[in-house]
Amino acid sequence: MDTEPEVSEIQGHRTYTGMTSEGEAAVGRIAIWAARVEQNLVRLCVRLINSDDHRIGYAVTANMGASAVIELAKKLVTGSTSTSDEDRADILAMLMDARAVLVQRNQILHASVSEIRFGDKPSFIRRKKGPGDDGQDPFWDWTSRGLDELDQIGAQLFNVSEDLEARLEFG
């Protein structure tokens, strides 16, 4: 007779993350909504490149990260002669919002969870890019976020995603 593992048995990848289940779920939502933001940024850029033939835009953006897509979209919308001043301002504001919240996402998703906690807030650590002073080891970037703060980042990503989606649907 096959026996199921006990519910109390925890698999290796879940034994210790330094976070509660709710914190883990909040980080998951950050990942989910950040992916949607990136997808919608690409779709916006694709339309700005060529609204009639999306294949061209997808070819241009194929290997671009989110920052590069945002920069390209900014250049395209700024130089567009068919975009009204009001639409240009709206799109540029959305792109700034997307950049700001994706920076926060990076501080969480591109970091490891440290064993050091500040109260009920887990801390996240990631290596800063580039060498440190005088060629020393790179510096480390520390950030600490509580459950409410993690959830807020997820909500901001959701809102930016929805704004971009609405822009894509209506013009």
N, C-alpha and C positions, 0 to 999 in steps of 0.2 A: 504494500500500500504506500503510495506517495504521500509524503508529509510536506506540508507547506512550512516555510521558515516562520518562526514566531514573529508576530508583528513588532515586538520589542527589539528584534535584531535589526541593527542599522547597518546599511551597506557602507563600505569604506568611504565613498565620496560624500557621504552625509554625516560622518561621525563628528567632524568639527569644522565649522566654517567661521566660528566666532560671531555668529548671528542667530537670531531667533528665526523660526519658520516664517514669521511675518516679515522680517527683514529680508530674508531670502526671496520671498514672493515680491517684495517691493523692488528689489534689484532685477528680478525677472521682468517685471512690468517696464522698468527702464529700458531693458534690452528690446522688448517687444515694440514699444512705441518709438524708440530711436531708429529701429530698422524701418518702421513705417515712415518716419520723417525723411530718412535717407532716400527711400523709394520715391516719395512724393517730390523731393528736391530734384531727383533725376528726371522724373516725368515733367516737371516745370521746365527744366533746362532743355529737354527734348523738344517741347513745344516752342520754346523761344528760338531754338536753332532752326527748326523747319516745321511749321504747323501742318503742312500737307504730307510730308514723308517722314514719319517718326524713326524710320530705320537709320537715317542720317544722324539724328540726335543720339540714338542709342549707340551707334558706332563711335561717335565722338566721346561720349561719357563712359564707355565700357570699362576702362581701367582707372577711373577717377575716384578718389576718396571724397568724402562729404565736403571737406574744406575747399577742394578744387572745384567741385560742382557749384558750391555757393559762390565762389569767386567768378566762375564763368557766367553763372546766371546774373550776377550783379553787372558784369560787363555787357551782357546781351541786353538786359532791360534798360540799362543806362543809355546805350547806343541805339535803342529801338526808335524808329520814327513812327511806328504804328501803335505805340503804347501811350496812352494819355498820361498827363502829369500826375493825376490822382492815382491811376493804376500803378504807375512807376513807383510812387511813394509807398503805396500799400505793399507792393512786392518787395521793395527794398527793406521795409520794416519787418516783413515776414522773414526775410533772409537773415537779418540781424538777430531776430528772436531765435531762429533755428541755430545759428552759430553759437549764441550764448548758452542755450540749453544743451547743445551737443558737447560743449566744453565741460559742463557739469557731468554729463554722461560719461565722458572720458575719464574724469576723476574717480568714477566708481567702477566702470566696466573694464578699464585698462589698468586696474590696480589689484593688488592682492589684499585680502582682509588681514589686518595685523592682529596679533594677540593682545596688543595694547588697546584698552578701551577707555574712553573718557565718559564716566558715568554710565549711562545706558547706550552710549553711542559707540558703535564699532568704528575703528579707524581704517582707512584705506591708504596704502602706500604704493607709489609707482616711481620708477626711475625717470628723472627728467632727461630729456634728450640732449645730446651733446656732452662734451667733457666738462668737468668741474673746473674750478679756478686752477691755474697753473698746471693743467693736464692731469689733475687728480681724478679720482673716481667721480662719476656723475653725482649730482645731488639727488636727494630723494624728496618727492612731493608727498606730503601727508595731508589728508583731509579726514574729518570726522563728521559723520552724518547719523542722526537719529532716524527712527522709523518715519516720523512725520516729514522730515526733510527728504528722505528717499522717496516717499510717496508724492511729495510736492514736485520733485524732479520728473517723476512719471507722469503726473498730471500736466506739467508744462509741456512735456514731449507730446502727450495726447493732444493738447490744445493746438500746438504748432502743426501737428499732423492734420488735424481737422481744418485749420485755416488754409493750409496748402491744398488740401483736398477740395475745399469749397472753391478756391481760386481756379483749380483745374476744371471743375465742373461748369463754372459760370464765366469763364473767359480768361 
